[in-house]
């Protein structure tokens, strides 16, 4: 009797049906989070049934899409407006759901071909491209600005200068940045997941890259988790739960990752002017609401609330814990100095990412006959931008120290590549 032959391995199923499912789940999750956040913020009361279009604009901006504010105030007046912000709660939700959908068909495999991997990613990219175009075309709306009664209202009606304000989406830039976002999510998913297969030529890099990438993702998610706890406590003790949940569902990573960089010693610059308000703790609004550009760091925040120094302690604990986690997932033969260097590079890249996606810029104004901005709440400015290079340098220093200490703490832990002692 001939011996039974082992069955051939079944190839992973990752065709068009699975790609459609992954993209639709991502869009549904992002739209749900955006809709709940906007509803909590009061956007459901917008006129002309604009809520759905605002949700589409929020999802588009969450993947790097460019939303342009538009305005018109008649032949003798001019409106000017602009908005640049990423609602990172929506961004993070989409990244997690999409990464899970991308990795699911690739489970339980050690190696995959580059062509197979590219084909699977390409199917998702084609469908994602169509989704981006649809979002960009849907995210358009115009509103009439109610300037009230009085002299200003009479004047604008007299010269037919009733201002309107709306938003539109730059299709080309939204598609470009949305595809770059997709590529970043897919690459990071492959780097983070220990069970995801890689092409044979890249397998040698997984020992040096995957533990560091995993540690950074854990660090960023831990910051968000702590932010959720703080937000829930704030909602329970200080009231205004709707406002708090709006921040959680739209911009919690914006705040949590900003706090991470501040705890490292980074400096941001910003200003709040006019009726704009920040979806942030009141202390930040106090620091930034000044006549000139304000400096935001631990020192300026401590002048209003000394508890901000705890950010340094929280950062130190989080970095040491993630450095230990990285060392525990790294082969024991890697020396501590090399582990520290890898952790420093990974942390520097994470800080760079925060500096790029955490910027905020918004302004609007109305002028008549070309003479300045009119008051009465019809003009305002809000912006927040980092000192990027100094923040990256601080990330490198913190990463070297935390990485070295994490490697030392992980030495007693049994790790892959360790040789058990002989009795």
C-alpha positions in Angstrom: 0.0 0.0 0.0 1.5 3.3 -1.0 2.0 5.9 1.7 -0.5 8.8 1.7 0.8 12.0 0.3 0.4 15.2 2.3 -2.2 17.5 0.8 -0.9 20.6 -0.9 -1.2 23.8 1.0 -4.4 25.8 0.1 -3.5 29.2 -1.2 -4.8 32.2 0.7 -8.1 33.6 -0.5 -7.7 37.3 -1.2 -9.7 38.0 -4.3 -12.0 40.9 -5.2 -14.7 39.8 -2.8 -12.3 40.0 0.1 -11.0 43.3 -1.1 -14.5 44.8 -1.4 -15.3 43.5 2.1 -12.1 45.1 3.6 -12.7 48.5 2.0 -16.4 48.6 2.8 -15.7 47.7 6.5 -13.1 50.4 6.7 -15.4 53.1 5.2 -18.3 52.0 7.4 -16.2 52.1 10.6 -14.7 55.5 9.7 -18.1 57.0 8.8 -19.7 55.6 12.0 -17.1 57.2 14.2 -17.2 60.5 12.3 -21.0 60.6 12.4 -21.2 59.9 16.1 -18.5 62.5 16.8 -20.1 65.2 14.7 -23.5 64.4 16.2 -22.1 64.8 19.7 -20.6 68.1 18.5 -24.1 69.3 17.2 -23.5 69.0 13.5 -26.7 67.1 13.1 -28.5 70.5 13.3 -26.8 71.8 10.1 -29.2 73.2 7.5 -30.0 71.8 4.1 -29.5 68.2 5.2 -25.7 68.7 5.1 -24.8 66.2 7.8 -24.0 63.4 5.4 -21.8 65.6 3.3 -20.0 66.8 6.5 -19.4 63.2 7.5 -18.0 62.5 4.0 -15.7 65.5 4.3 -14.5 64.4 7.7 -13.7 60.9 6.4 -11.8 62.4 3.5 -9.8 64.7 5.7 -9.0 61.8 8.0 -7.0 60.1 5.3 -5.2 63.2 4.3 -7.8 64.7 1.9 -7.7 68.4 1.2 -10.9 70.2 2.3 -11.1 73.8 1.0 -13.5 76.3 2.6 -15.2 78.5 0.1 -17.0 81.8 0.5 -18.8 84.6 -1.3 -20.0 87.9 0.0 -21.3 89.8 -3.1 -19.5 92.2 -5.5 -18.2 94.6 -2.8 -17.2 92.1 -0.1 -14.9 89.2 0.2 -14.8 86.2 2.5 -11.6 84.3 3.2 -11.4 80.9 4.9 -9.1 77.9 5.3 -9.0 74.7 7.3 -6.3 72.1 7.7 -6.8 69.4 10.4 -6.9 65.6 10.5 -9.5 64.0 12.8 -7.2 61.4 14.0 -9.8 59.3 15.9 -11.4 58.6 12.5 -7.9 58.1 11.0 -6.9 55.6 13.6 -10.2 53.7 13.4 -9.8 53.3 9.6 -6.2 52.2 9.9 -6.9 49.5 12.4 -9.9 48.1 10.5 -8.1 48.2 7.1 -5.0 46.6 8.5 -7.0 43.8 10.0 -8.8 43.2 6.7 -5.6 43.3 4.8 -3.8 40.8 7.1 -6.7 38.3 7.6 -6.3 36.3 4.3 -2.5 36.2 4.9 -2.6 34.5 8.3 -0.8 31.2 9.1 1.8 31.6 6.4 5.5 32.1 6.8 6.4 33.4 3.4 4.6 34.9 0.4 5.6 35.9 -3.1 6.1 39.6 -3.9 3.7 39.3 -6.9 1.0 37.7 -4.7 1.4 40.4 -2.1 1.4 43.2 -4.6 -1.7 41.7 -6.3 -3.7 41.6 -3.0 -2.6 45.2 -2.2 -3.4 46.3 -5.7 -7.0 45.1 -5.5 -7.5 47.0 -2.3 -5.9 50.1 -3.8 -8.2 50.1 -6.9 -11.3 50.0 -4.7 -9.9 52.5 -2.3 -9.2 54.9 -5.2 -12.9 54.6 -6.3 -14.0 55.3 -2.7 -11.7 58.4 -2.4 -13.2 59.8 -5.6 -16.7 59.2 -4.3 -15.9 60.9 -1.0 -14.4 63.9 -2.7 -17.4 64.4 -5.0 -19.9 64.0 -2.1 -18.1 66.3 0.4 -19.4 69.7 -1.0 -21.8 72.1 0.7 -22.5 75.8 1.0 -24.2 77.7 3.9 -25.4 81.2 4.4 -23.7 83.0 7.3 -26.2 84.7 9.6 -24.6 88.0 10.6 -27.6 89.2 12.6 -29.3 92.5 12.8 -27.8 96.0 13.4 -25.6 98.3 11.3 -23.5 95.5 10.0 -26.5 93.5 8.9 -28.2 96.5 7.3 -25.0 97.4 5.4 -24.4 93.9 4.0 -28.1 93.7 2.9 -27.9 97.1 1.3 -24.9 96.3 -0.9 -26.0 92.7 -1.5 -23.0 91.3 0.5 -24.6 88.5 2.5 -21.7 86.2 3.1 -21.8 82.5 2.4 -19.4 79.8 3.5 -19.1 76.3 2.4 -16.6 73.6 1.8 -15.4 71.6 -1.2 -12.8 68.8 -1.7 -9.8 68.9 -4.0 -10.3 65.6 -5.8 -6.7 65.3 -7.1 -5.0 66.0 -3.7 -7.5 63.8 -1.8 -6.8 60.9 -4.1 -3.0 61.4 -3.9 -2.8 61.7 -0.1 -5.5 59.0 0.4 -3.5 56.5 -1.6 -0.3 57.5 0.3 -2.2 56.9 3.5 -3.3 53.5 2.2 0.2 52.5 1.3 1.5 53.6 4.8 -1.2 51.6 6.5 -0.5 48.4 4.5 3.3 48.6 4.9 3.0 49.3 8.6 0.5 46.4 9.0 3.1 44.0 7.4 5.9 45.4 9.7 3.9 45.2 12.9 2.2 41.8 12.6 4.5 38.9 13.6 2.3 36.4 11.8 2.1 38.3 8.5 4.2 36.7 5.7 6.9 38.6 3.9 8.6 37.9 0.5 11.6 35.7 1.0 14.1 38.6 0.2 12.7 40.6 3.1 12.5 37.9 5.8 16.0 38.8 7.0 14.9 42.3 7.9 12.0 41.3 10.2 14.2 40.8 13.3 15.4 44.3 13.2 12.3 46.1 12.0 9.2 44.3 13.3 9.9 44.6 17.1 10.6 48.3 16.8 7.5 48.9 14.6 5.3 46.9 17.0 6.7 48.8 20.0 5.8 52.2 18.4 2.3 51.1 17.6 1.8 49.9 21.2 3.1 53.2 22.4 0.8 55.3 20.3 -2.2 53.1 21.2 -1.3 53.2 24.9 -1.4 57.0 24.8 -4.8 56.9 23.2 -6.1 54.4 25.8 -4.9 56.7 28.6 -6.6 59.6 26.9 -9.9 57.6 26.8 -9.6 57.0 30.6 -8.9 60.7 31.2 -11.8 61.7 29.0 -14.3 59.4 30.7 -13.2 60.7 34.1 -13.6 64.3 32.9 -17.1 63.5 31.4 -18.2 61.9 34.7 -16.8 64.7 37.0 -17.0 67.9 35.1 -20.1 67.6 33.0 -20.6 68.4 29.3 -20.4 64.8 28.3 -21.5 65.5 24.7 -18.5 67.8 24.2 -16.1 65.3 25.7 -17.4 62.4 23.6 -17.1 64.6 20.5 -13.5 65.1 21.2 -13.0 61.4 21.9 -14.6 60.4 18.6 -13.0 63.0 16.4 -9.7 64.2 17.9 -8.5 62.2 20.9 -5.2 61.0 19.2 -4.6 64.7 18.3 -4.5 65.5 22.0 -2.9 62.2 23.3 0.0 62.3 20.8 0.5 66.1 21.4 0.8 65.3 25.1 3.3 62.6 24.3 5.6 65.1 22.5 5.2 67.7 25.2 6.2 65.2 27.8 9.4 64.6 25.8 10.1 68.3 26.0 9.0 69.3 22.5 7.8 72.8 21.8 4.8 73.8 19.7 3.7 77.3 18.5 0.2 78.4 18.0 -2.5 81.0 18.5 -6.2 81.2 19.1 -8.0 84.3 18.1 -11.7 85.2 17.7 -14.5 82.8 18.4 -12.4 79.7 17.7 -12.0 77.3 20.5 -9.8 74.3 20.9 -11.2 70.8 21.5 -8.6 70.6 24.3 -8.2 71.1 28.0 -8.8 74.6 29.1 -5.2 75.2 30.0 -4.1 74.8 26.3 -6.7 77.5 25.3 -5.3 79.8 28.0 -1.8 79.4 26.8 -2.6 79.9 23.1 -5.2 82.7 23.4 -2.7 85.6 23.2 -2.2 88.6 21.0 0.9 87.1 19.5 2.1 83.7 18.6 2.3 81.6 21.8 4.9 79.0 22.8 3.4 75.7 24.0 5.7 73.5 26.1 5.9 72.1 29.6 7.2 75.4 31.1 4.4 77.6 29.7 1.7 75.0 30.6 3.1 74.7 34.1 2.6 78.4 34.6 -1.1 77.7 34.5 -1.3 74.2 35.9 1.7 72.5 37.6 0.2 69.0 37.1 1.5 69.0 33.5 4.9 67.9 34.8 3.4 64.5 35.3 3.5 64.1 31.5 7.3 63.6 31.9 6.7 60.7 34.3 4.0 59.2 32.1 6.2 59.4 29.1 9.2 57.8 31.0 7.0 54.8 32.1 5.5 54.3 28.7 8.8 54.5 26.9 10.5 52.1 29.3 7.6 49.6 29.0 7.6 49.7 25.2 11.4 49.4 25.1 11.2 46.3 27.3 8.5 44.9 25.1 10.6 45.5 22.0 13.6 43.8 23.7 11.5 40.8 24.7 10.5 40.3 21.0 14.1 40.7 19.8 16.6 37.8 19.6 18.8 37.7 22.7 22.0 38.0 20.6 21.2 41.6 19.8 23.4 43.8 22.1 21.9 46.5 24.2 23.5 49.4 22.3 22.0 48.2 19.0 18.6 47.8 20.6 18.8 51.3 22.0 19.7 52.6 18.5 16.8 50.9 16.9 14.4 52.1 19.5 15.7 55.7 19.1 15.2 55.6 15.3 11.7 54.2 15.7 10.7 56.8 18.3 12.1 59.6 16.1 10.0 58.4 13.2 6.9 58.2 15.4 7.6 61.8 16.6 8.0 62.9 13.0 4.6 61.4 12.2 3.0 63.2 15.1 4.5 66.5 14.0 3.2 66.0 10.4 -0.4 64.9 11.2 -0.9 66.9 14.4 -0.8 70.4 12.8 -3.9 72.5 12.9 -4.7 75.6 10.8 -8.0 77.4 10.5 -8.9 81.0 9.6 -11.8 82.9 8.3 -12.8 86.6 7.8 -15.1 89.0 6.0 -14.0 92.3 4.6 -16.0 95.1 2.9 -14.6 97.3 0.2 -11.2 95.6 0.7 -10.8 97.1 4.2 -9.6 94.6 6.8 -11.6 92.0 8.7 -14.9 93.0 10.2 -15.5 92.3 13.8 -18.6 90.9 15.4 -17.3 87.4 15.5 -16.9 87.2 11.7 -13.1 86.7 11.8 -10.8 84.3 13.6 -7.6 82.4 13.5 -6.4 79.1 15.0 -3.1 77.3 14.3 -0.8 74.9 16.0 2.5 73.8 14.6 5.6 72.0 16.1 9.3 72.7 16.2 9.8 69.5 14.2 13.6 69.0 14.3 14.0 69.7 18.0 11.1 67.3 18.7 12.9 64.6 16.6 16.2 65.2 18.4 14.5 64.8 21.8 12.9 61.6 20.6 16.3 60.3 19.7 17.7 61.1 23.1 14.7 59.6 25.0 14.9 56.6 22.7 18.5 55.9 23.3 18.1 56.0 27.1 14.8 54.1 27.2 16.0 51.5 24.7 19.2 50.7 26.5 17.4 50.4 29.9 14.7 48.3 28.3 17.3 45.9 26.9 18.9 45.5 30.3 15.6 44.8 32.0 14.7 42.2 29.4 17.9 40.2 29.9 16.3 37.8 32.5 13.4 37.2 30.2 13.6 34.0 28.1 13.7 35.2 24.5 14.0 33.6 21.1 17.6 32.6 20.5 18.4 32.1 24.2 20.3 29.0 25.1 19.0 27.3 28.3 21.6 26.7 31.0 22.8 23.2 31.6 22.3 21.8 35.1 
